[in-house]
C-alpha cells in the first residue's frame, strides 16, 4: 500500500522532524514517485532561499529573566 504524503509531511521531513518510520517511508516514496520528488525539490529550494536568522536576546532581557527567576525562587522558598 502506497502511503499518501502531504506537503506538511514533506516540510516535517525537510526540517528533520519526522520519526524514523516516516523518514524511511518518505525516502522510499521520493525514490519511486516523480511528482512527489518534484514537489519536495520545490519545497527544498524554497527552504534554501529562506534567510538564516539567529535571534539573541538583549542583555536587559537576560537580566530581567534572571531577576524574575531569582524572585520566584525566593518566593517559593518562603
N, C-alpha and C positions, 0 to 999 in steps of 0.2 A: 504494500500500500504506500503510495507516494504521499508524503505529508505536504500540505499547502502552507507556505511561509508568506507572511505579510511583510510590508516594508518595516513595520515595527520590529519583527523578528530580525530582519537584516541589520537594522540600526543597533539593536542589542548585540548582535554578533560583531558588528564593526567596532563597538566600544568595549568588546570583550566582557559582556555582561550576561552571556548565556552559560548555562550549565554544560557539563561535559557531553551529555547525551544530545542536547540541542545543537551544540557546536559540531559534533560529528555528523548529525543528520543534515545540518545546513551545508556543511562542506561537501558531503556526498551529493546533495541535491544541486549545489552550484556546479559540480563537475558534470552533471547529467542534463540540467535544464538551462538551455541557452538564454531564454528570456529572463529567467531569474538571475543568471550571471550578469546579463546586461544591466538589469535594474540595480544589482549590487555594485557594479562598477560605477554606475552613475552616482549612487549614494556615496561611494568611496571617494570619488573625485570631488564631490561637494564637501565632504568631510576634510579633505586635504586643503581646500580653499578657505576653510574657517580660520580666523586669526587665532593664534596660540596665545591665550591670555593667562597671566598669572596674577592672582589677587593677593595682596598682602595688607593686613590692617595697619592703621596708623599707630604710632607709639601711644597716643592718647587713648585709643580704643583698647589696646592691650592693658594699659594701666587701669582703665575703667573695669575691665573684666576681672583683673586680679583683685582690685579693691572690692568688687561685688562678691567674688568668691571668698575672700577673706572675711567679709562682713557676714555672709550667710553661714560660714563655718563657725564663727564665733557665736552666732545666734543659736545654732543647733546644739552647741556645747552647753549653753546656759540652761 
